């Protein structure tokens, strides 16, 4: 960054911004070489990435900083349109490698079984208490929801694994891997930033990340329908997507009952929203024309 004369430095949503006579720039540590990624996106006629500014430093990446003031709901719609276009432009097909499929299946199944065992043991411990703490009571009152989601996740996983045994090819796209409102600039021309984790993979992973980032603040049913109208999941993609969406992280309790109560409430809310989302989307999916695939 020695070629820039920095007048001041400040942070917006955790992002480091520098103010210079040439304008404001976003500065982020360099994780990998983005030039190959951007060359690939250009060849695929996908221009919605923010080009880097040339820098004399190998430790940092520097981008023009563009502030936007759009409402989150409006910005989310634009993000979904650009995300679907990324997947459309970069779609390719590869031979199915059953070793890789089996690895995903076994890893996911192990997580489901581990969570089930964890909650059974935690439930036994809590129910032995004469008086439950508020976080414990909240968890026990709603623990059946966690079990239901885990069982449903297992059902979708088994469906996905069985379907893969009968297929020879599968669809992959170029994934952003971190599509969120904070990684999307929507001003005149929309851009994704932070391509550090981008790679080829199943398209479900991008919307899965987006859902988990914003399910509390955005109306996900309509956003998912917009995405599906542009880029419809195949039956096997749909089942794996539902499986992973239902599979929440472990609730790790500490000695702080106040923080535990907030944590448990957060997980219960996620579980309830995901259950309703999957139920609704699964019904609507059955009504779509699956003959496209």
C-alpha positions as CSV (number, residue, x, y, z in Angstrom):
1,X,0.0,0.0,0.0
2,X,3.0,2.3,-0.1
3,X,1.8,3.8,-3.3
4,X,-1.2,5.3,-1.5
5,X,-1.0,8.3,0.7
6,X,-3.3,7.4,3.7
7,X,-5.0,10.4,5.4
8,X,-7.1,8.3,7.8
9,X,-8.2,4.7,8.5
10,X,-11.6,3.6,9.7
11,X,-13.8,0.5,9.9
12,X,-17.3,-0.2,8.6
13,X,-18.9,-3.5,9.5
14,X,-15.4,-4.9,10.4
15,X,-14.0,-3.9,7.0
16,X,-10.8,-1.7,7.0
17,X,-11.3,1.4,4.9
18,X,-8.5,3.9,4.1
19,X,-9.1,7.5,3.0
20,X,-6.6,8.8,0.4
21,X,-6.4,11.8,-2.0
22,X,-7.4,9.2,-4.7
23,X,-10.5,8.2,-2.9
24,X,-11.5,5.6,-0.3
25,X,-10.3,2.0,-0.6
26,X,-11.1,-1.3,1.1
27,X,-8.1,-3.1,2.4
28,X,-8.1,-6.8,3.2
29,X,-5.2,-9.3,3.8
30,X,-4.3,-11.3,0.7
31,X,-5.3,-14.9,1.0
32,X,-4.7,-16.2,-2.5
33,X,-4.1,-15.0,-6.0
34,X,-7.4,-13.6,-7.3
35,X,-6.2,-12.9,-10.8
36,X,-6.9,-16.4,-12.0
37,X,-10.4,-16.3,-10.5
38,X,-11.2,-13.0,-12.1
39,X,-9.8,-14.1,-15.5
40,X,-12.0,-17.2,-15.3
41,X,-15.1,-15.1,-14.4
42,X,-14.4,-12.7,-17.3
43,X,-14.1,-15.6,-19.7
44,X,-17.5,-16.8,-18.4
45,X,-19.0,-13.4,-19.1
46,X,-19.6,-12.7,-15.5
47,X,-18.5,-9.1,-14.7
48,X,-20.0,-8.7,-11.2
49,X,-16.7,-8.7,-9.2
50,X,-14.8,-5.7,-7.9
51,X,-11.4,-5.5,-9.7
52,X,-8.4,-5.0,-7.4
53,X,-6.3,-1.9,-7.5
54,X,-2.7,-2.5,-8.3
55,X,-0.7,-2.5,-5.1
56,X,3.0,-2.7,-4.3
57,X,2.3,-4.9,-1.3
58,X,2.0,-8.7,-1.6
59,X,0.4,-8.9,1.9
60,X,-2.8,-6.9,1.1
61,X,-5.5,-6.6,-1.5
62,X,-6.8,-3.1,-2.2
63,X,-10.2,-2.4,-3.8
64,X,-12.1,0.8,-4.5
65,X,-14.6,1.3,-1.7
66,X,-18.2,1.9,-2.8
67,X,-20.8,2.6,-0.1
68,X,-24.4,1.7,-0.7
69,X,-27.5,2.7,1.1
70,X,-30.1,0.3,-0.1
71,X,-32.6,-1.4,2.1
72,X,-31.4,-5.0,3.0
73,X,-34.5,-6.5,1.4
74,X,-33.9,-4.7,-1.9
75,X,-30.2,-5.5,-1.8
76,X,-30.9,-9.2,-1.1
77,X,-33.1,-9.4,-4.2
78,X,-30.2,-8.0,-6.3
79,X,-27.8,-10.4,-4.7
80,X,-29.9,-13.4,-5.5
81,X,-30.2,-12.3,-9.2
82,X,-26.4,-11.9,-9.4
83,X,-25.8,-15.2,-7.5
84,X,-28.1,-17.1,-9.8
85,X,-26.3,-15.6,-12.8
86,X,-22.9,-16.7,-11.4
87,X,-24.2,-20.3,-11.2
88,X,-25.8,-20.2,-14.7
89,X,-22.7,-18.8,-16.3
90,X,-20.3,-21.3,-14.7
91,X,-22.4,-24.5,-14.8
92,X,-20.5,-27.7,-15.8
93,X,-21.0,-31.4,-15.4
94,X,-18.6,-34.0,-14.1
95,X,-18.5,-37.8,-13.6
96,X,-19.7,-38.9,-10.2
97,X,-17.0,-40.3,-8.0
98,X,-18.7,-42.5,-5.5
99,X,-15.8,-42.3,-3.1
100,X,-16.5,-38.6,-2.7
101,X,-20.2,-39.1,-2.4
102,X,-19.6,-41.7,0.3
103,X,-17.3,-39.3,2.1
104,X,-20.0,-36.6,2.2
105,X,-22.6,-39.2,3.3
106,X,-20.5,-40.6,6.1
107,X,-19.3,-37.3,7.4
108,X,-22.9,-35.9,7.5
109,X,-24.3,-39.1,9.0
110,X,-21.6,-39.0,11.7
111,X,-22.6,-35.4,12.6
112,X,-26.3,-36.3,12.8
113,X,-25.6,-39.3,15.1
114,X,-23.1,-37.3,17.2
115,X,-25.7,-34.5,17.7
116,X,-28.4,-37.0,18.6
117,X,-26.2,-38.7,21.2
118,X,-25.1,-35.3,22.6
119,X,-28.6,-34.1,23.1
120,X,-29.8,-37.4,24.6
121,X,-27.0,-37.2,27.2
122,X,-27.6,-33.5,27.8
123,X,-31.3,-34.1,28.3
124,X,-30.5,-36.9,30.8
125,X,-28.2,-34.6,32.8
126,X,-30.7,-31.6,32.8
127,X,-33.7,-33.8,33.8
128,X,-31.8,-35.0,36.9
129,X,-31.7,-31.4,38.2
130,X,-34.3,-30.7,40.9
131,X,-34.5,-27.1,39.7
132,X,-33.8,-26.2,36.1
133,X,-32.0,-23.0,35.1
134,X,-34.0,-20.9,32.5
135,X,-31.7,-22.0,29.6
136,X,-32.1,-25.7,30.6
137,X,-35.9,-25.4,30.9
138,X,-36.0,-23.6,27.5
139,X,-33.9,-26.4,25.9
140,X,-36.0,-29.2,27.4
141,X,-39.3,-27.6,26.4
142,X,-38.1,-27.5,22.7
143,X,-35.7,-30.4,22.5
144,X,-38.2,-32.5,20.5
145,X,-37.8,-30.0,17.7
146,X,-34.1,-30.6,17.5
147,X,-34.7,-34.4,17.4
148,X,-37.3,-34.0,14.7
149,X,-35.0,-31.9,12.5
150,X,-32.1,-34.3,13.0
151,X,-34.3,-37.2,12.0
152,X,-35.6,-35.4,8.9
153,X,-32.1,-34.4,8.0
154,X,-31.1,-38.1,8.1
155,X,-34.1,-39.0,5.8
156,X,-33.0,-36.4,3.3
157,X,-29.4,-37.7,3.5
158,X,-30.5,-41.3,2.8
159,X,-32.6,-40.1,-0.2
160,X,-29.7,-38.2,-1.6
161,X,-27.2,-41.0,-1.2
162,X,-29.6,-43.5,-2.9
163,X,-30.2,-41.2,-5.8
164,X,-26.5,-40.7,-6.3
165,X,-26.0,-44.4,-6.7
166,X,-28.1,-44.4,-9.9
167,X,-26.5,-41.3,-11.6
168,X,-23.4,-41.0,-13.7
169,X,-22.9,-37.2,-13.8
170,X,-23.5,-34.3,-11.5
171,X,-23.8,-30.6,-11.8
172,X,-21.2,-28.2,-10.3
173,X,-20.8,-24.4,-10.5
174,X,-18.3,-21.9,-9.4
175,X,-19.1,-21.0,-5.9
176,X,-18.5,-17.7,-4.2
177,X,-18.7,-19.6,-0.9
178,X,-19.5,-16.4,1.2
179,X,-22.5,-14.7,-0.4
180,X,-23.8,-12.3,2.1
181,X,-25.0,-8.7,2.2
182,X,-21.7,-7.6,3.7
183,X,-19.9,-9.2,0.8
184,X,-22.1,-7.6,-1.9
185,X,-21.9,-4.0,-3.0
186,X,-25.0,-2.7,-4.8
187,X,-24.3,0.7,-6.3
188,X,-25.0,1.4,-9.9
189,X,-23.3,-1.9,-10.9
190,X,-23.5,-4.7,-8.3
191,X,-20.4,-6.5,-7.2
192,X,-19.4,-9.5,-5.0
193,X,-16.3,-9.0,-3.0
194,X,-14.2,-11.5,-0.9
195,X,-13.7,-14.4,-3.3
196,X,-11.1,-16.0,-0.9
197,X,-12.9,-19.3,-0.5
198,X,-14.4,-19.6,-4.0
199,X,-14.2,-22.9,-5.8
200,X,-16.1,-25.4,-7.9
201,X,-18.8,-27.4,-6.1
202,X,-22.5,-28.1,-5.6
203,X,-24.6,-24.9,-6.1
204,X,-26.5,-25.5,-2.9
205,X,-23.6,-24.4,-0.7
206,X,-23.9,-20.7,-1.7
207,X,-27.6,-20.4,-0.8
208,X,-27.0,-22.4,2.3
209,X,-24.4,-19.9,3.5
210,X,-26.7,-17.0,2.5
211,X,-29.7,-18.5,4.4
212,X,-27.7,-19.0,7.6
213,X,-26.3,-15.5,7.5
214,X,-29.7,-13.7,7.0
215,X,-32.6,-16.0,8.0
216,X,-33.5,-13.7,10.9
217,X,-33.7,-10.4,8.9
218,X,-34.9,-11.5,5.5
219,X,-37.9,-13.3,4.1
220,X,-36.2,-16.4,2.8
221,X,-39.2,-18.1,1.1
222,X,-39.5,-15.5,-1.6
223,X,-35.8,-15.1,-2.1
224,X,-35.4,-18.8,-2.5
225,X,-38.3,-18.8,-5.0
226,X,-36.6,-16.0,-7.0
227,X,-33.3,-18.0,-7.0
228,X,-35.2,-21.2,-8.1
229,X,-37.0,-19.4,-10.9
230,X,-33.5,-18.6,-12.3
231,X,-31.6,-21.7,-11.3
232,X,-33.7,-24.7,-10.3
233,X,-32.1,-27.3,-8.0
234,X,-32.1,-30.8,-9.4
235,X,-33.8,-33.4,-7.2
236,X,-30.6,-34.7,-5.7
237,X,-29.4,-31.1,-5.0
238,X,-32.7,-30.3,-3.3
239,X,-32.5,-33.3,-0.9
240,X,-28.9,-32.5,0.1
241,X,-29.7,-28.8,0.5
242,X,-32.6,-29.7,2.9
243,X,-30.5,-32.2,4.7
244,X,-27.7,-29.7,5.4
245,X,-30.1,-26.8,6.2
246,X,-31.8,-28.8,8.9
247,X,-28.5,-29.8,10.4
248,X,-27.7,-27.0,12.9
249,X,-24.5,-26.7,14.9
250,X,-24.2,-28.1,18.5
251,X,-25.6,-26.0,21.4
252,X,-22.5,-25.6,23.6
253,X,-23.6,-24.5,27.1
254,X,-21.3,-22.6,29.4
255,X,-21.6,-21.6,33.1
256,X,-23.3,-18.3,32.1
257,X,-27.0,-19.0,32.2
258,X,-28.0,-15.6,30.7
259,X,-25.8,-16.2,27.6
260,X,-26.9,-19.8,27.5
261,X,-30.6,-18.7,27.3
262,X,-29.8,-16.4,24.4
263,X,-27.9,-19.2,22.7
264,X,-30.6,-21.8,23.2
265,X,-33.3,-19.3,21.9
266,X,-31.2,-18.6,18.8
267,X,-30.9,-22.3,18.0
268,X,-34.5,-23.0,18.7
269,X,-35.6,-20.1,16.5
270,X,-33.3,-21.4,13.7
271,X,-34.7,-24.9,14.0
272,X,-38.3,-23.7,13.9
273,X,-37.7,-21.4,10.9
274,X,-35.8,-24.1,9.0
275,X,-38.5,-26.7,9.6
276,X,-41.2,-24.4,8.3
277,X,-39.0,-23.3,5.3
278,X,-38.2,-26.9,4.3
279,X,-41.8,-28.0,4.7
280,X,-43.1,-25.1,2.5
281,X,-40.4,-25.3,-0.1
282,X,-40.7,-29.1,-0.4
283,X,-44.4,-28.8,-1.1
284,X,-43.8,-26.1,-3.7
285,X,-40.9,-28.0,-5.3
286,X,-43.2,-31.0,-5.9
287,X,-45.4,-28.8,-8.0
288,X,-42.6,-27.7,-10.3
289,X,-41.9,-29.3,-13.6
290,X,-39.1,-31.8,-12.8
291,X,-39.0,-32.9,-16.4
292,X,-36.5,-30.1,-16.9
293,X,-33.9,-32.6,-15.6
